[in-house]
């Protein structure tokens, strides 16, 4: 059942549809919330409050084709209000991992070297992401981890579509620059051990 249909059923009081919306999006909402604020309790409370309010106001909610975007916007507004009330600082770092996955069987020594290179590449990526602006980090998270389209990101962040694309381009360019030396080392090693 697609989001539009589930949303319609939820608005009509269908508890199973409400549970489906919750189970479909709660993990994504938690991940997004943790990118906005460091406090697990705040994120969990905001998600809890969001779903309680949704159920309480279901008859008054409008139709939407983009349930995920609607929930992301609502959660962001809720977290911003709570953070402003509690004067908690917004999170300025991210933790993104990039695991190496290969079907090739290497000797033990080679695996140790590959693991070290993978670790260095992961650290370089984290450093690169941490050097980005808060907006750039948020756009990367929304695009690659929440799988939002550029249009949805534009709507969520209240910036125009082209600005989202430009910001993503600059973010990826900065990350490529940060990763280039690790990438070259990694591929050179693969060439040498092949």
N, C-alpha and C positions, 0 to 999 in steps of 0.2 A: 504494500500500500504506500503510495507516495505521500510526501509531507502535506500537500494541500488537502488531501482526503483525510489524513489523520488529524490535521488541525481542525477541519470542519467537524469531525466526529467529537473531538475533544470539546469544542465550543458548545456542542449540543449535550454535554454532560457525560460522555462515554469515558468511564474510568480506565478502561483498557487502552484507549487511544492516548489518554494522559500519561499512563504508565509507559507506553511505547515512546512517546516524545521524551520522557525523562530518561529512559534507558538508552535511547539513541544518542542523546546529546550530553548527558551529565559528565562523562569523561572529558569530552572536548571543552566543555564549559570550565571544568576544573583546571585543565591545562592552560586555557586562556587566562583565567583568573589569576593563576600563579605567575603568569608573565607580567601581570599588572601590579600585583602586591605580594610581598614576601610571606604574608601571614596565612597559613593553612586554615586557621579558624575563621578568619574573615571571609575567605573564599567559600568555604563550606557553608557558613551562615548565610552569605549572600545568595548562593545557589538555592539553599533551602527556602529562604524568604521569597526568592523569585518564583519558585514553583508553587508555593502556598498562595502568593498573590495571583498567579496565573489562574489557579483553580478557583479562587474567590471571585475573580473578575471575568471568568470565561464567557459569560453571556454578553459582555460589553466589548470584547476584543474584536478587532477587524479581521478580515480574511488576509492571508498572506501566502505567497508562493515560496517564500524564503524563511522557513521556520528557524533554521540555524542562524541566519543573520539577525532575525528578530531577537532571538535569545542572547546572542553575543552582545547586541546593542543594549538590551535590558540589563544584562549582567554588568557590563562596563559602567553604565550609569549608576547602578546600585553600589558597585565597589567605590566609585569616585565619591559618592555621597558619604559612605561609611568612612573612607580614608580621610576625607575632609573633617568629619566629626571627630575621629580619633587621632588626627594629625599624624598618621603613619606615613612614612616615606614610600613612594612608589619604587618598585624594584628596578634597578638599573643594570642588572646582569642577567644573563641567560645561561642555561646549561643545555647545550645541544650536543648530542653525540652522533658519531658517524661510524658505524661498525663496519669492519672489513669482512666480507663474506665471499669465500671462494670455494670451489669444488676441487681445486688442485691440491694434491698431497705433496708437501715439501718436507725435506729433512728437518730435524729438530732445530738445528742452528739457523736454518733459513726462516723457520717459523718465529724464532726469537727476534730475528732482525726485522721481519715483516711486522710483528707485534709492536716493536719499538717505533718503526716508521709510522704505523697506524696511530700510535699514541701521540707522536709528534705532530702528525697531520691533524688529529682531533684537537690537540692543544692550540695549534696554529689557528684552526677554525674558530675555537672559542675566543682566542685573543682578537681575531678579526671581527667577530660579532660584537664583542665588548667595546671595540673602538667605534662602532657605528653609533649614530644618534639613536635616541629612544624611539623615534618614529620609524627609522629604518629597521630596528630590531623587531618592532611590532609588526611591520609589514611582512618581514621574512617569516615570522611565526604564523601570521594569518594565512599567508599564501602557501607555505610548504608544510605546515603542521596542522592547521585547521582546514586546509584545502578550500579556502574561499577564493572566489574569482576576483579579478581586478575591480569589477563593478561592485561586488559586495564589500570589498575593502574600502572602496571610495565612499560608499554609503555609510559604513560603520564609522569611519574616521572623519567623515564630513569634509573630505577634500575631493577635488575633481579627479576624474578618471586619468587624465594625462599626467597629473601630478603623482598619482600612485605609480604609474608606469615609469616615470622619470626617477622617482625615489627608489624603486626596485632596481632599475638599471644602474644607478649610482651605487647602491648597496652591493649588487653582484660584482660590479667592477672593483670595488674596494676589497671584497672578499677574494676575488681572483688574484689580485695583486698580493694579498697577504699569503695566499696558499701556493703561489707559483713555485717558490724554491723547494717547498716540501714535495710538491707534485713531481718536479723534475727529479729530485733525489729518489723518490719512490719508484718511478718508472725506469730510471737508470739502473737501480738495483734489480728490478725484475728482469731487465734485459741481460744483466750480468749473470744472474743465476739460471737463466733459461737454457 
